[in-house]
Amino acid sequence: MYKPVATPLAALLLSCLASLALAQTAPLTGMAQAGDPARWYQADSTPQAQLRTLHKEIGAALNEAKKACRQEAAADRSACLKAAQDTYRQDMANAQALRKAAHPQ
């Protein structure tokens, strides 16, 4: 397996997830744009809602990683996609722990 592709990809995915988790816990700053639905600015109030949001974020990170993999050279693309899928599976398996870390009670 081509390791240099997997390591930067994993770092990219983790940084995406970390920034998304921080965005969920950040206080409202009044940066709403005209026409934005009010639900975009309501915090997830239950662990189930937080977990649903995290699952969506993990899926979005996978889609971004796949898009980045398509920009790789053909020889590296397969390993990149495999690493992205592995990271997705790992994040989904650890979703509950990630939720608890992002929303301590």
HUJOLIN-V369778 format. One record per helix or strand. SS is the DSSP state (~ for helix, > for strand). FROM is the first residue (numbers start at 0). LEN is the number of residues. If there is no record, write none. Layout:
{{SS/FROM/LEN} {SS/FROM/LEN}}
//
This chain:
{{~/2/23} {~/37/4} {~/46/24} {~/73/20} {~/94/8}}
//
